[in-house]
Amino acid sequence: MLELRNLKVEFKLPGSKQLVHAVNDVSLTVPKGTSLGLVGESGSGKSTVARAVMQLVKLQRGNISVNGRRILFSDRDSLRFLRRNVQMVFQDPHSALNPRLNILRIISEPLVIHANFRRSELKDRVVELLEIAGLNSQFLFRFPHELSGGQKQRVCIARALSLEPPLLILDEPTSALDVSVQAQILEFLKELQQQLELTYLFISHNLAVVRYLCNRVVVMYLGKIVEEGDTEMIFNTPGHPYTQALLDSVPFPQAIQPERNDPIKGEMPSSFKLPQGCGFESRCNKKIQGLCELRSPNLVDTGGTHVIRCHLFNP
């Protein structure tokens, strides 16, 4: 459903002449009907990958294909195809909705632009979408400030589903919500995927959420993929030291915590100036002296659709 090849994204921050190397040579595939989880610390490039797919940030290099069709961002037909087949649910539902529009107008906008719905037909379709999202017609003329956080996110999902896209990009869709509401939205997303045969690219820093929802996991660090594999393989037998550190940082809901490795130390290197060698070298307790700081590792296929970017697997 989605195929990314060698994506590279660089941009300048306002008031700065330096380039931020946000995404560097990222390739991944999301098969139809599956969920791929994209995880990593803040600043690892997860959201930039999603925004590059949606053409919300400029792509310096790489190819994007949706449902077998290559997207050419200079071509109007390609962009129209992209908008109809891929929709995105953003992290913060409070800022994702126009406060001056009621729910009817918010959800109906894609239908008017892309599908030429009008009047009663339009209203009936919006009510249908609200019911799919677990709401009803009583919300049609309400404004975003009259809704709870969970209700706003359901409206965002209803809007994303309006054109019946086969692929949804979910950028931390539960992080701005209370824990109890998070559980409701996640259960709803899982049921929705089964009912409508949707494909998800799910971006999150919450590993428990990713384990619950996703078939495969891609771990990113400093703009690169450092590990990819089936969900249970990643969680049960992580290979990359960074993946192991991420899993060790997850708290257990019990008084006595299990024995773990030392917590990850230091800060992620600056995206303005990438290190010569491995990006994780300065924080890694398993680094190979004289190698990791000098040479960047390649992605290595360890078998069984499991790949790792680490000199420990390809010295």
C-alpha positions in Angstrom: 0.0 0.0 0.0 2.9 2.4 0.8 6.4 2.2 -0.3 9.2 4.7 0.5 12.6 4.5 -1.1 15.7 6.5 0.0 13.8 9.4 1.5 15.9 12.4 2.4 14.5 15.6 4.0 16.5 18.7 5.0 15.2 22.1 6.0 16.2 25.3 7.6 14.7 26.5 10.9 13.3 30.1 10.9 16.1 32.6 11.5 18.8 30.0 10.9 21.1 29.3 7.9 22.0 25.8 9.1 20.3 22.7 7.6 18.5 20.3 9.8 19.2 16.8 8.5 15.8 15.4 9.5 15.5 12.2 7.5 18.3 10.4 5.8 17.9 7.5 3.4 14.7 6.0 4.8 13.1 3.1 3.0 10.1 1.1 4.2 7.1 -0.8 3.0 3.6 -1.1 4.4 1.6 -4.0 3.0 -2.1 -3.7 2.5 -4.3 -4.3 5.5 -1.4 -4.2 8.0 -0.1 -1.7 10.6 3.5 -0.5 10.7 4.7 1.2 13.8 7.3 4.0 13.5 9.0 4.6 16.9 11.9 6.6 18.4 12.7 9.6 20.6 11.5 13.1 19.8 13.6 14.4 17.0 14.3 11.0 15.5 12.5 11.9 12.2 9.2 9.9 12.6 6.8 12.8 12.0 8.9 14.2 9.3 8.6 10.9 7.3 4.8 11.2 7.6 4.8 14.9 6.6 7.0 14.1 3.6 4.5 11.5 2.4 1.7 14.1 2.7 3.9 16.7 1.0 3.7 19.0 4.1 7.5 19.2 4.0 9.7 19.3 0.9 11.4 16.1 -0.2 15.0 16.5 -1.3 15.4 12.9 -2.6 13.6 9.6 -2.8 10.5 7.9 -4.2 7.0 7.5 -2.7 4.5 5.0 -4.1 0.9 4.6 -2.9 -1.0 1.5 -3.9 1.5 0.8 -6.7 1.4 4.4 -8.2 4.5 6.6 -7.8 3.6 10.0 -6.5 5.1 12.9 -8.4 4.8 16.1 -6.4 5.0 18.3 -9.4 2.0 16.6 -11.0 -1.5 17.8 -10.0 -3.1 14.4 -10.8 -0.6 12.6 -8.6 -1.4 14.9 -5.7 -5.1 14.5 -6.1 -4.6 10.8 -6.1 -2.5 11.1 -2.9 -5.2 13.1 -1.1 -7.9 10.7 -2.0 -5.9 7.6 -1.0 -3.9 8.7 2.0 -5.2 10.8 4.9 -3.5 11.8 8.1 -4.7 12.1 11.7 -2.5 14.5 13.6 -1.2 14.4 17.1 -3.1 17.3 18.7 -6.9 17.2 17.9 -7.3 20.6 19.5 -5.2 22.4 16.8 -6.2 20.1 14.0 -9.8 21.5 13.8 -10.8 24.9 12.7 -12.4 26.6 15.7 -14.6 28.8 13.5 -16.3 25.9 11.7 -18.9 23.5 13.0 -18.5 19.7 12.8 -20.7 19.5 9.7 -18.5 21.9 7.7 -15.2 20.4 9.0 -16.1 16.8 7.9 -17.8 17.9 4.7 -14.9 19.9 3.3 -13.1 17.0 1.6 -16.4 15.7 0.3 -17.2 19.0 -1.4 -13.7 19.4 -2.9 -13.0 15.8 -4.0 -16.4 14.1 -4.4 -18.9 16.9 -5.3 -21.3 16.1 -2.5 -24.1 18.6 -2.1 -26.9 19.5 0.4 -28.9 16.6 1.8 -26.6 14.0 0.4 -23.7 15.8 2.0 -25.3 15.9 5.4 -26.4 12.3 5.3 -22.8 11.3 4.5 -21.4 13.3 7.4 -23.9 11.7 9.8 -22.8 8.3 8.5 -19.2 9.2 9.2 -19.9 10.5 12.7 -21.7 7.2 13.5 -18.7 5.2 12.2 -16.5 7.3 14.5 -18.8 6.6 17.5 -20.6 9.9 17.5 -24.1 10.9 16.2 -26.1 13.7 14.4 -26.3 15.7 17.6 -22.7 16.8 17.0 -23.3 18.2 13.5 -23.7 21.9 14.6 -21.4 21.9 17.5 -18.0 23.7 17.4 -14.7 22.1 18.5 -14.6 24.0 21.8 -17.8 22.2 22.8 -16.2 18.7 22.4 -13.9 16.7 24.7 -10.4 15.7 23.6 -11.6 12.2 22.7 -14.6 13.5 20.7 -12.3 15.9 18.8 -10.0 13.0 17.8 -13.0 11.0 16.7 -14.1 14.0 14.5 -10.5 14.1 13.0 -10.8 10.3 12.3 -14.2 10.8 10.7 -12.8 13.6 8.5 -9.9 11.4 7.5 -12.3 8.6 6.5 -14.6 10.8 4.5 -13.0 9.9 1.1 -12.6 6.2 2.1 -8.8 6.2 1.8 -7.2 2.8 2.1 -4.3 4.2 4.0 -4.3 6.3 7.2 -1.2 7.9 8.7 -1.6 8.3 12.4 0.9 10.6 14.0 0.7 9.9 17.8 -3.1 10.2 17.7 -3.5 9.4 21.4 -0.6 11.3 23.1 -2.7 14.5 23.8 -5.5 12.4 25.4 -6.2 11.1 28.9 -5.2 7.5 29.5 -8.8 6.2 29.6 -9.6 8.0 26.4 -6.5 6.7 24.8 -7.7 3.1 25.4 -11.1 3.9 23.8 -9.5 5.5 20.7 -7.0 2.6 20.2 -9.8 0.0 20.5 -11.8 2.0 18.0 -8.9 2.2 15.5 -8.4 -1.6 15.8 -12.0 -2.3 15.1 -12.1 0.3 12.3 -9.2 -1.4 10.6 -10.9 -4.8 10.6 -14.2 -3.4 9.4 -12.9 -1.2 6.6 -9.7 -3.2 5.7 -7.5 -0.2 6.3 -3.7 0.1 6.3 -2.0 2.1 9.1 1.3 3.9 9.3 1.3 4.5 13.1 3.8 6.9 14.6 4.3 6.9 18.3 6.8 7.0 21.2 4.5 4.9 23.3 5.8 1.3 22.8 2.9 -0.4 24.6 0.5 1.2 22.1 2.6 0.1 19.1 2.8 -3.4 20.4 -1.0 -3.5 20.8 -1.8 -2.1 17.3 1.0 -2.9 14.9 2.2 -6.0 13.0 5.7 -4.7 12.3 7.9 -2.0 14.0 10.5 0.3 12.5 12.9 2.0 15.0 14.3 5.4 14.0 17.3 7.3 15.5 18.7 10.6 14.2 16.8 10.4 10.9 17.8 6.8 10.1 16.2 3.4 10.5 18.2 1.4 13.0 16.1 -1.7 13.3 13.0 -3.2 11.7 11.2 -6.5 12.3 8.0 -8.2 13.4 6.5 -6.7 16.5 7.0 -9.7 18.8 10.5 -10.2 17.6 11.4 -6.5 18.3 9.9 -6.6 21.7 11.1 -10.0 22.8 14.6 -10.1 21.2 15.7 -6.6 20.2 19.0 -6.5 18.4 20.1 -2.9 18.3 21.4 -1.3 21.6 19.1 1.7 21.0 16.0 -0.6 20.7 17.1 -2.4 23.9 17.5 1.0 25.7 14.0 2.1 24.5 12.4 -1.1 25.9 14.3 -0.8 29.1 12.9 2.7 29.7 9.3 1.5 29.7 8.0 1.5 33.3 6.2 -1.6 34.7 3.0 -1.1 36.7 4.3 -2.8 39.8 6.2 -1.8 43.0 9.2 -4.0 42.4 10.7 -3.3 38.9 12.4 -6.1 37.0 16.2 -6.0 36.6 17.3 -4.0 33.6 20.3 -2.6 31.8 21.6 0.8 32.7 19.3 3.6 31.4 20.3 5.4 28.2 22.5 8.4 29.0 23.3 11.6 27.2 21.4 13.4 24.5 20.8 12.7 20.8 23.5 14.4 18.6 22.4 17.5 16.8 20.6 17.1 13.5 22.5 20.2 12.3 25.8 18.3 12.1 25.5 14.5 11.8 28.4 12.5 13.3 30.9 10.8 11.1 30.2 7.3 12.4 27.2 5.7 14.1 24.7 8.3 15.4 24.2 6.3 18.6 27.9 5.8 19.3 28.2 8.5 22.0 25.4 6.9 24.1 26.1 3.2 23.4 27.5 0.9 26.1 28.4 -1.8 23.4 30.3 0.4 20.9 33.4 -1.0 19.2 36.3 1.4 19.8 37.9 2.7 16.6 35.0 1.6 14.4 31.7 3.0 15.6 32.9 6.6 15.9 34.6 6.5 12.5 32.2 4.6 10.1 28.5 4.6 9.8 27.0 1.1 9.8 24.8 -0.3 7.0 21.4 -2.0 7.4 22.1 -5.7 7.7 19.5 -8.4 7.0 19.8 -10.9 9.9 17.1 -13.2 8.3 13.4 -13.6 8.8 12.6 -10.0 7.6 14.6 -8.6 10.5 17.2 -5.8 9.7 19.6 -3.9 12.0 21.9 -1.0 11.4 24.8 -1.9 13.8 28.5 -2.8 13.6 27.9 -5.6 16.1 26.1 -7.5 13.3 28.4 -6.4 10.5 31.8 -5.3 11.9 
